[in-house]
Amino acid sequence: MKWLNLCLLVLFPVAWFAPLLRAGLLPLFGLDEISVISGLQSLWGSDPVLALVVTSMAIFAPWAKTIGLALLDFGLLSPRALPALHLLGKLAMADIFLIALYIVIVKGIGLATVEVAWGTWLFTACVLASLLLSHRGKA
């Protein structure tokens, strides 16, 4: 299990750069791919406070939790850190909620076309794998 957790240290960065969505104003004009990183770059230019929150949930929370679980697995972190790792897991899952909310809002408006891309599934799988891996240690 600890090796599977270490795989997440590679898979999370891949998921951050993978296309989450393909979005466009009208289907006739083609769709732009949006990744976690490209979305954050755009957000930092328009709303730095929201960008900080999303960066915390999309990048820092899952990455820190995965590193924390690896340190715990190899005996380099005290089990007393489990409540903090549990909180990090909840924050990482909040980002999946934000992505889903974005898709629902944009599709509900009807002015744009949004398609879910493979990166959404990869990012969701990474977060869920991290969540499942943490339950063995109650993180």
C-alpha positions as CSV (number, residue, x, y, z in Angstrom):
1,M,0.0,0.0,0.0
2,K,2.8,2.4,0.7
3,W,4.2,2.0,-2.8
4,L,0.7,2.8,-4.2
5,N,0.7,5.9,-2.2
6,L,4.1,6.9,-3.6
7,C,2.7,6.4,-7.1
8,L,0.3,9.3,-6.2
9,L,3.3,11.6,-5.9
10,V,3.8,11.1,-9.6
11,L,0.1,10.9,-10.7
12,F,-1.1,14.0,-8.9
13,P,1.3,16.3,-11.0
14,V,0.2,14.5,-14.2
15,A,-3.4,15.2,-13.2
16,W,-2.7,18.9,-12.6
17,F,-1.5,19.3,-16.2
18,A,-4.0,16.9,-17.8
19,P,-7.1,18.5,-19.5
20,L,-10.0,18.5,-17.0
21,L,-12.5,20.1,-19.3
22,R,-13.0,21.2,-22.9
23,A,-15.0,24.4,-22.9
24,G,-16.1,26.9,-25.5
25,L,-18.7,29.6,-26.1
26,L,-20.3,27.7,-28.9
27,P,-19.6,24.2,-30.3
28,L,-18.9,25.7,-33.7
29,F,-15.7,27.6,-32.6
30,G,-13.9,24.6,-31.1
31,L,-13.1,23.9,-27.5
32,D,-10.3,25.1,-25.3
33,E,-8.8,22.6,-22.9
34,I,-8.7,23.6,-19.3
35,S,-6.3,21.9,-16.8
36,V,-5.9,22.6,-13.1
37,I,-2.7,24.5,-13.9
38,S,-4.2,26.6,-16.7
39,G,-7.3,27.3,-14.7
40,L,-5.1,28.5,-11.8
41,Q,-3.0,30.7,-14.0
42,S,-6.1,32.4,-15.3
43,L,-7.5,32.7,-11.8
44,W,-4.3,34.3,-10.4
45,G,-4.7,37.1,-12.9
46,S,-8.3,37.9,-12.1
47,D,-8.9,36.9,-8.4
48,P,-5.8,36.1,-6.3
49,V,-7.8,35.3,-3.1
50,L,-9.9,32.7,-4.8
51,A,-6.8,31.4,-6.7
52,L,-5.1,30.9,-3.3
53,V,-8.0,28.9,-2.0
54,V,-8.2,26.8,-5.1
55,T,-4.5,26.3,-5.2
56,S,-4.6,25.1,-1.6
57,M,-7.3,22.6,-2.3
58,A,-6.1,21.4,-5.8
59,I,-2.3,21.3,-5.3
60,F,-1.2,21.7,-1.7
61,A,-3.8,19.6,0.2
62,P,-3.5,16.4,-1.8
63,W,0.2,16.7,-2.2
64,A,0.8,17.3,1.5
65,K,-1.6,14.5,2.5
66,T,0.2,12.1,0.2
67,I,3.6,13.1,1.5
68,G,2.3,12.9,5.1
69,L,0.9,9.3,4.5
70,A,4.3,8.3,2.9
71,L,6.2,9.6,5.9
72,L,3.7,7.8,8.2
73,D,4.2,4.6,6.2
74,F,7.9,4.7,6.5
75,G,7.8,5.5,10.2
76,L,9.0,9.1,9.8
77,L,5.9,10.8,11.0
78,S,4.0,10.3,14.3
79,P,0.5,8.8,14.1
80,R,-0.6,11.9,16.1
81,A,-0.5,13.7,12.7
82,L,-3.5,11.7,11.5
83,P,-6.1,14.3,12.3
84,A,-4.2,16.9,10.2
85,L,-4.0,14.4,7.3
86,H,-7.7,13.7,7.6
87,L,-8.4,17.5,7.2
88,L,-6.1,17.7,4.2
89,G,-8.1,14.8,2.6
90,K,-11.3,16.8,3.1
91,L,-9.8,19.9,1.5
92,A,-8.6,17.9,-1.5
93,M,-12.1,16.4,-2.0
94,A,-13.5,19.9,-2.0
95,D,-11.7,20.7,-5.3
96,I,-13.6,17.8,-7.0
97,F,-16.8,19.5,-5.8
98,L,-15.7,22.8,-7.3
99,I,-15.0,21.2,-10.7
100,A,-18.4,19.5,-10.6
101,L,-20.1,22.7,-9.6
102,Y,-18.4,24.6,-12.5
103,I,-19.6,22.0,-15.0
104,V,-23.2,22.1,-13.7
105,I,-23.4,25.9,-13.7
106,V,-21.9,26.3,-17.2
107,K,-24.1,23.6,-18.7
108,G,-27.2,25.1,-16.9
109,I,-26.6,28.5,-18.5
110,G,-26.7,26.9,-21.9
111,L,-24.4,29.4,-23.6
112,A,-21.3,27.3,-23.5
113,T,-20.3,23.8,-24.3
114,V,-18.4,21.9,-21.7
115,E,-17.1,18.4,-22.1
116,V,-15.4,16.4,-19.3
117,A,-11.9,15.4,-20.3
118,W,-9.7,12.5,-19.1
119,G,-7.9,14.6,-16.6
120,T,-11.0,15.0,-14.5
121,W,-11.2,11.3,-14.2
122,L,-7.5,11.0,-13.4
123,F,-7.6,13.8,-10.8
124,T,-10.8,12.3,-9.2
125,A,-9.2,8.8,-9.2
126,C,-6.0,10.2,-7.5
127,V,-8.1,12.0,-4.8
128,L,-10.2,8.9,-4.2
129,A,-7.2,6.6,-4.1
130,S,-5.6,8.8,-1.6
131,L,-8.8,8.8,0.4
132,L,-9.0,5.0,0.3
133,L,-5.3,4.6,1.2
134,S,-5.7,6.9,4.2
135,H,-8.5,4.9,5.7
136,R,-6.1,2.1,6.5
137,G,-4.5,4.5,8.9
138,K,-7.6,6.5,9.7
139,A,-6.1,9.7,8.1
